């Protein structure tokens, strides 16, 4: 099978780029893969597994794309990384891999990027009627934020307008979409290869002080303010050090919070670093903090990387995170956030061995449930099913057109040899129509 794979690629600061990189060895074993990207540069390592084609939506060479048997579009919530992918998906049918359940932030950001607020408002009205149009105006006027709209107006279906199939990473989204759309839908847990094989922490990591780590794209829902408040008000906070890695929406606010809570000496803000540097930091940490609220319905590649290093972690009991095993993570409640963080940190200091075992359990769960091999098999099973459905749909459309054309010539007295020849020609184009009883 020839597959056109649309995704951000390393070194893009995107979890979906990391996801694609981890899948490439397995993808290339199952299919001839061409990577399509609008990036100016990419890590040459990807070319060890697949050809790379650069494109822009308005100048894409469609004849090259048409040579693929299937197109697969990876859509997340960042307009810079996924905007061009969505624009192509609207013009050329394929499988859409949804990396988020809620895409309100993506579409609001994308239409703002295109300087088309009227287009955004029109889509909100189209999917949610007058209530959606009113919400869009409130957001555009600054009276509401996209956070206020996300859960009620997710705009997920706008991403699927031209899809021939949908692939998701959570059971919740799988069940929701089954009720909302009539498309082939597939599900598999988000994959991750255990490249570092869960190396043991070095002797440098023995505590106290106990090293905490928080990393990724530190957006509005990563609860960084709450984490800093919890650490700033913690009795015995001198036993802990927090390392923050990744891109931050508001660095000045973080610095202000550090000063407010007296944490300048206890917290290090490191920005975006290489995978190798982050891996080293993870190998030295005692506990990862991976809170999400509100959840966008996503699975977490960050959580899989945490487990890869056999690290225990704090997660919010919401969305996909709420489905994780009780012995593989430590849960933080939405209403009891500060108190729960305090309790878990005191528990870590009192019994670090119990938390180390939690990390081991997470590592075993990762190996058992998040295999790239099983993921690719499930994705290609959906792809093949989608291609069959598309073939049958085209054949029926051809049959209807042929029937109308023949009726125009012969009325209801179509010669048998003519109708038989038309049927055979259509079957030759779509053998999937044949059944054992044909």
Secondary structure by P-SEA (a helix, b strand, c coil): ccccccccccccccaaaaaaaaaaaaaaaccbbbbbbccccccccccccbbbbbbccccccccccccccbbbbbbcccccccaaaaaaaaccccccccccccaaaaaaaaaaaaccaaaaaaaaaacccaaaaaaaaaaaacccccccccccccccccccccccccccccaaaaaaaaaccccbbbbbcbbbbccccccccccccccccbbbbbbcccccccaaaaaaaaaaaccccccbbbbbbcccccaaaaaaaaaaacccccccccccccaaaaaaaaaaccbbbbbbccccccccaaaaaaaaacccccccccccccccccccbbbbbccaaaaaaaaaaaaaaacaaaaaaaaaaaaaaaaccccaaaaaaaaaaaaaaaaaaaaaaaaaaaaaaaaaaaaaaccccccaaaaaaaaaaaaaaccccccccc
